[in-house]
Amino acid sequence: MTIQRAIRIIAGTFILLSLYLAYRYNGVDLSEPTWLWFTAFVGANLLQSGFTQWCLMEVILSKLGMKHG
């Protein structure tokens, strides 16, 4: 596993963990449409991209003409 993949997995896990803690201990209602769903989407995508090496944002940026570094 590369450092980049590990960072994606850790970042995604931390984002999803922070959402869980906000829900559990701060009474955040996740059934209401909030920006927290966007945060959950970003965290889930980071986590899956760490395991699968596929990232939707990489695909979008590649189609917009950006080159891999």
N, CA, C and O atoms as CSV, one atom per row, in Angstrom:
chain,resi,resn,atom,element,x,y,z
A,1,MET,N,N,0.842,-1.181,0.000
A,1,MET,CA,C,0.000,0.000,0.000
A,1,MET,C,C,0.884,1.240,0.000
A,1,MET,O,O,1.880,1.319,0.720
A,2,THR,N,N,0.496,2.196,-0.820
A,2,THR,CA,C,1.272,3.434,-0.903
A,2,THR,C,C,0.802,4.428,0.163
A,2,THR,O,O,-0.271,4.276,0.748
A,3,ILE,N,N,1.621,5.436,0.396
A,3,ILE,CA,C,1.260,6.483,1.354
A,3,ILE,C,C,0.003,7.212,0.891
A,3,ILE,O,O,-0.865,7.528,1.704
A,4,GLN,N,N,-0.099,7.480,-0.411
A,4,GLN,CA,C,-1.264,8.189,-0.945
A,4,GLN,C,C,-2.556,7.413,-0.674
A,4,GLN,O,O,-3.563,8.004,-0.283
A,5,ARG,N,N,-2.530,6.105,-0.878
A,5,ARG,CA,C,-3.717,5.291,-0.612
A,5,ARG,C,C,-4.047,5.290,0.867
A,5,ARG,O,O,-5.214,5.394,1.246
A,6,ALA,N,N,-3.020,5.172,1.714
A,6,ALA,CA,C,-3.249,5.162,3.165
A,6,ALA,C,C,-3.845,6.490,3.629
A,6,ALA,O,O,-4.727,6.507,4.488
A,7,ILE,N,N,-3.371,7.594,3.069
A,7,ILE,CA,C,-3.901,8.910,3.439
A,7,ILE,C,C,-5.371,9.022,3.047
A,7,ILE,O,O,-6.174,9.550,3.816
A,8,ARG,N,N,-5.729,8.540,1.881
A,8,ARG,CA,C,-7.135,8.570,1.456
A,8,ARG,C,C,-8.008,7.750,2.399
A,8,ARG,O,O,-9.093,8.186,2.784
A,9,ILE,N,N,-7.536,6.571,2.769
A,9,ILE,CA,C,-8.304,5.707,3.666
A,9,ILE,C,C,-8.459,6.364,5.032
A,9,ILE,O,O,-9.558,6.384,5.588
A,10,ILE,N,N,-7.385,6.896,5.572
A,10,ILE,CA,C,-7.432,7.533,6.889
A,10,ILE,C,C,-8.328,8.776,6.847
A,10,ILE,O,O,-9.152,8.967,7.741
A,11,ALA,N,N,-8.179,9.619,5.825
A,11,ALA,CA,C,-8.996,10.836,5.725
A,11,ALA,C,C,-10.476,10.491,5.599
A,11,ALA,O,O,-11.310,11.101,6.268
A,12,GLY,N,N,-10.805,9.537,4.764
A,12,GLY,CA,C,-12.204,9.127,4.618
A,12,GLY,C,C,-12.775,8.578,5.905
A,12,GLY,O,O,-13.919,8.867,6.255
A,13,THR,N,N,-11.980,7.782,6.616
A,13,THR,CA,C,-12.422,7.223,7.893
A,13,THR,C,C,-12.655,8.324,8.915
A,13,THR,O,O,-13.656,8.298,9.631
A,14,PHE,N,N,-11.747,9.292,8.994
A,14,PHE,CA,C,-11.892,10.395,9.950
A,14,PHE,C,C,-13.131,11.239,9.646
A,14,PHE,O,O,-13.837,11.653,10.566
A,15,ILE,N,N,-13.398,11.495,8.372
A,15,ILE,CA,C,-14.582,12.276,8.008
A,15,ILE,C,C,-15.849,11.542,8.420
A,15,ILE,O,O,-16.746,12.137,9.018
A,16,LEU,N,N,-15.927,10.257,8.106
A,16,LEU,CA,C,-17.120,9.489,8.460
A,16,LEU,C,C,-17.248,9.340,9.973
A,16,LEU,O,O,-18.360,9.358,10.500
A,17,LEU,N,N,-16.132,9.195,10.677
A,17,LEU,CA,C,-16.159,9.106,12.132
A,17,LEU,C,C,-16.658,10.419,12.742
A,17,LEU,O,O,-17.439,10.400,13.693
A,18,SER,N,N,-16.216,11.548,12.207
A,18,SER,CA,C,-16.673,12.836,12.740
A,18,SER,C,C,-18.170,13.020,12.516
A,18,SER,O,O,-18.852,13.593,13.366
A,19,LEU,N,N,-18.689,12.545,11.389
A,19,LEU,CA,C,-20.129,12.606,11.157
A,19,LEU,C,C,-20.882,11.752,12.163
A,19,LEU,O,O,-21.910,12.168,12.696
A,20,TYR,N,N,-20.366,10.558,12.419
A,20,TYR,CA,C,-21.004,9.672,13.404
A,20,TYR,C,C,-21.006,10.315,14.787
A,20,TYR,O,O,-22.019,10.280,15.486
A,21,LEU,N,N,-19.884,10.899,15.184
A,21,LEU,CA,C,-19.796,11.522,16.499
A,21,LEU,C,C,-20.730,12.728,16.607
A,21,LEU,O,O,-21.334,12.948,17.657
A,22,ALA,N,N,-20.856,13.515,15.525
A,22,ALA,CA,C,-21.794,14.645,15.528
A,22,ALA,C,C,-23.221,14.146,15.671
A,22,ALA,O,O,-24.021,14.748,16.387
A,23,TYR,N,N,-23.541,13.065,15.005
A,23,TYR,CA,C,-24.880,12.480,15.093
A,23,TYR,C,C,-25.141,11.927,16.493
A,23,TYR,O,O,-26.199,12.158,17.078
A,24,ARG,N,N,-24.168,11.200,17.012
A,24,ARG,CA,C,-24.335,10.489,18.285
A,24,ARG,C,C,-24.346,11.421,19.490
A,24,ARG,O,O,-25.180,11.264,20.381
A,25,TYR,N,N,-23.441,12.382,19.530
A,25,TYR,CA,C,-23.253,13.166,20.746
A,25,TYR,C,C,-23.737,14.613,20.654
A,25,TYR,O,O,-23.911,15.258,21.688
A,26,ASN,N,N,-23.954,15.134,19.471
A,26,ASN,CA,C,-24.412,16.516,19.348
A,26,ASN,C,C,-25.853,16.623,18.877
A,26,ASN,O,O,-26.365,17.726,18.686
A,27,GLY,N,N,-26.502,15.496,18.692
A,27,GLY,CA,C,-27.896,15.508,18.299
A,27,GLY,C,C,-28.151,15.989,16.889
A,27,GLY,O,O,-29.234,16.495,16.593
A,28,VAL,N,N,-27.167,15.841,16.009
A,28,VAL,CA,C,-27.359,16.233,14.615
A,28,VAL,C,C,-28.304,15.237,13.966
A,28,VAL,O,O,-28.082,14.029,14.035
A,29,ASP,N,N,-29.351,15.737,13.342
A,29,ASP,CA,C,-30.353,14.891,12.709
A,29,ASP,C,C,-29.978,14.668,11.247
A,29,ASP,O,O,-30.125,15.572,10.424
A,30,LEU,N,N,-29.499,13.480,10.922
A,30,LEU,CA,C,-29.059,13.196,9.559
A,30,LEU,C,C,-30.219,12.939,8.599
A,30,LEU,O,O,-30.005,12.823,7.393
A,31,SER,N,N,-31.448,12.848,9.122
A,31,SER,CA,C,-32.584,12.652,8.219
A,31,SER,C,C,-33.013,13.972,7.577
A,31,SER,O,O,-33.709,13.965,6.562
A,32,GLU,N,N,-32.607,15.094,8.152
A,32,GLU,CA,C,-32.892,16.399,7.554
A,32,GLU,C,C,-31.882,16.668,6.447
A,32,GLU,O,O,-30.702,16.356,6.607
A,33,PRO,N,N,-32.314,17.235,5.338
A,33,PRO,CA,C,-31.354,17.529,4.256
A,33,PRO,C,C,-30.379,18.633,4.695
A,33,PRO,O,O,-30.752,19.799,4.825
A,34,THR,N,N,-29.166,18.243,4.911
A,34,THR,CA,C,-28.139,19.188,5.338
A,34,THR,C,C,-26.888,18.985,4.505
A,34,THR,O,O,-26.794,18.060,3.698
A,35,TRP,N,N,-25.931,19.877,4.722
A,35,TRP,CA,C,-24.648,19.755,4.031
A,35,TRP,C,C,-23.837,18.590,4.583
A,35,TRP,O,O,-22.811,18.226,4.008
A,36,LEU,N,N,-24.281,18.003,5.686
A,36,LEU,CA,C,-23.557,16.850,6.213
A,36,LEU,C,C,-23.627,15.653,5.259
A,36,LEU,O,O,-22.734,14.806,5.261
A,37,TRP,N,N,-24.677,15.582,4.450
A,37,TRP,CA,C,-24.743,14.498,3.460
A,37,TRP,C,C,-23.637,14.650,2.422
A,37,TRP,O,O,-23.070,13.659,1.962
A,38,PHE,N,N,-23.333,15.889,2.059
A,38,PHE,CA,C,-22.224,16.146,1.142
A,38,PHE,C,C,-20.903,15.702,1.774
A,38,PHE,O,O,-20.058,15.101,1.110
A,39,THR,N,N,-20.736,16.003,3.056
A,39,THR,CA,C,-19.534,15.581,3.779
A,39,THR,C,C,-19.442,14.064,3.817
A,39,THR,O,O,-18.360,13.503,3.646
A,40,ALA,N,N,-20.566,13.400,4.039
A,40,ALA,CA,C,-20.581,11.939,4.047
A,40,ALA,C,C,-20.198,11.381,2.677
A,40,ALA,O,O,-19.473,10.390,2.592
A,41,PHE,N,N,-20.676,12.004,1.616
A,41,PHE,CA,C,-20.344,11.579,0.255
A,41,PHE,C,C,-18.842,11.697,0.003
A,41,PHE,O,O,-18.225,10.785,-0.548
A,42,VAL,N,N,-18.259,12.827,0.411
A,42,VAL,CA,C,-16.819,13.033,0.225
A,42,VAL,C,C,-16.030,12.006,1.026
A,42,VAL,O,O,-15.077,11.420,0.514
A,43,GLY,N,N,-16.418,11.783,2.275
A,43,GLY,CA,C,-15.716,10.811,3.112
A,43,GLY,C,C,-15.802,9.401,2.559
A,43,GLY,O,O,-14.808,8.674,2.544
A,44,ALA,N,N,-16.985,9.010,2.103
A,44,ALA,CA,C,-17.161,7.673,1.536
A,44,ALA,C,C,-16.339,7.503,0.259
A,44,ALA,O,O,-15.757,6.442,0.033
A,45,ASN,N,N,-16.288,8.543,-0.575
A,45,ASN,CA,C,-15.495,8.464,-1.801
A,45,ASN,C,C,-14.002,8.395,-1.512
A,45,ASN,O,O,-13.274,7.667,-2.186
A,46,LEU,N,N,-13.542,9.144,-0.519
A,46,LEU,CA,C,-12.136,9.056,-0.121
A,46,LEU,C,C,-11.798,7.650,0.349
A,46,LEU,O,O,-10.773,7.083,-0.031
A,47,LEU,N,N,-12.668,7.099,1.175
A,47,LEU,CA,C,-12.436,5.761,1.717
A,47,LEU,C,C,-12.396,4.712,0.607
A,47,LEU,O,O,-11.478,3.892,0.561
A,48,GLN,N,N,-13.379,4.733,-0.282
A,48,GLN,CA,C,-13.402,3.730,-1.357
A,48,GLN,C,C,-12.246,3.927,-2.324
A,48,GLN,O,O,-11.716,2.946,-2.844
A,49,SER,N,N,-11.838,5.171,-2.582
A,49,SER,CA,C,-10.739,5.382,-3.525
A,49,SER,C,C,-9.417,4.885,-2.964
A,49,SER,O,O,-8.518,4.513,-3.718
A,50,GLY,N,N,-9.299,4.878,-1.638
A,50,GLY,CA,C,-8.096,4.321,-1.029
A,50,GLY,C,C,-7.986,2.826,-1.249
A,50,GLY,O,O,-6.886,2.291,-1.391
A,51,PHE,N,N,-9.122,2.153,-1.277
A,51,PHE,CA,C,-9.107,0.700,-1.480
A,51,PHE,C,C,-9.125,0.311,-2.958
A,51,PHE,O,O,-8.490,-0.668,-3.349
A,52,THR,N,N,-9.849,1.073,-3.779
A,52,THR,CA,C,-10.029,0.671,-5.180
A,52,THR,C,C,-9.103,1.375,-6.150
A,52,THR,O,O,-8.989,0.953,-7.301
A,53,GLN,N,N,-8.436,2.436,-5.719
A,53,GLN,CA,C,-7.580,3.267,-6.569
A,53,GLN,C,C,-8.359,3.913,-7.705
A,53,GLN,O,O,-7.786,4.206,-8.755
A,54,TRP,N,N,-9.650,4.141,-7.514
A,54,TRP,CA,C,-10.489,4.839,-8.476
A,54,TRP,C,C,-11.131,6.011,-7.767
A,54,TRP,O,O,-11.735,5.845,-6.708
A,55,CYS,N,N,-11.002,7.199,-8.346
A,55,CYS,CA,C,-11.530,8.408,-7.732
A,55,CYS,C,C,-12.332,9.182,-8.777
A,55,CYS,O,O,-11.817,9.508,-9.847
A,56,LEU,N,N,-13.580,9.472,-8.464
A,56,LEU,CA,C,-14.445,10.190,-9.394
A,56,LEU,C,C,-13.867,11.559,-9.746
A,56,LEU,O,O,-13.928,11.971,-10.904
A,57,MET,N,N,-13.309,12.265,-8.772
A,57,MET,CA,C,-12.758,13.590,-9.050
A,57,MET,C,C,-11.575,13.508,-10.005
A,57,MET,O,O,-11.395,14.403,-10.831
A,58,GLU,N,N,-10.763,12.458,-9.915
A,58,GLU,CA,C,-9.661,12.276,-10.869
A,58,GLU,C,C,-10.200,12.130,-12.286
A,58,GLU,O,O,-9.633,12.691,-13.224
A,59,VAL,N,N,-11.277,11.390,-12.447
A,59,VAL,CA,C,-11.888,11.200,-13.763
A,59,VAL,C,C,-12.398,12.534,-14.302
A,59,VAL,O,O,-12.170,12.870,-15.464
A,60,ILE,N,N,-13.086,13.287,-13.453
A,60,ILE,CA,C,-13.645,14.577,-13.878
A,60,ILE,C,C,-12.515,15.540,-14.266
A,60,ILE,O,O,-12.584,16.178,-15.317
A,61,LEU,N,N,-11.491,15.650,-13.437
A,61,LEU,CA,C,-10.406,16.571,-13.725
A,61,LEU,C,C,-9.621,16.146,-14.964
A,61,LEU,O,O,-9.146,16.994,-15.719
A,62,SER,N,N,-9.485,14.838,-15.174
A,62,SER,CA,C,-8.811,14.326,-16.363
A,62,SER,C,C,-9.585,14.716,-17.629
A,62,SER,O,O,-8.988,15.114,-18.629
A,63,LYS,N,N,-10.908,14.600,-17.577
A,63,LYS,CA,C,-11.732,14.987,-18.733
A,63,LYS,C,C,-11.718,16.484,-18.990
A,63,LYS,O,O,-11.973,16.933,-20.108
A,64,LEU,N,N,-11.417,17.262,-17.940
A,64,LEU,CA,C,-11.317,18.700,-18.095
A,64,LEU,C,C,-9.945,19.128,-18.600
A,64,LEU,O,O,-9.703,20.319,-18.800
A,65,GLY,N,N,-9.035,18.158,-18.811
A,65,GLY,CA,C,-7.754,18.454,-19.408
A,65,GLY,C,C,-6.566,18.500,-18.461
A,65,GLY,O,O,-5.448,18.769,-18.900
A,66,MET,N,N,-6.773,18.250,-17.196
A,66,MET,CA,C,-5.653,18.266,-16.246
A,66,MET,C,C,-4.840,16.985,-16.411
A,66,MET,O,O,-5.386,15.923,-16.712
A,67,LYS,N,N,-3.541,17.099,-16.212
A,67,LYS,CA,C,-2.649,15.962,-16.368
A,67,LYS,C,C,-2.291,15.379,-15.000
A,67,LYS,O,O,-2.279,16.077,-13.986
A,68,HIS,N,N,-2.001,14.080,-15.007
A,68,HIS,CA,C,-1.561,13.414,-13.765
A,68,HIS,C,C,-0.160,13.883,-13.415
A,68,HIS,O,O,0.679,14.069,-14.297
A,69,GLY,N,N,0.089,14.074,-12.129
A,69,GLY,CA,C,1.401,14.547,-11.697
A,69,GLY,C,C,2.182,13.455,-11.159
A,69,GLY,O,O,3.322,13.658,-10.741
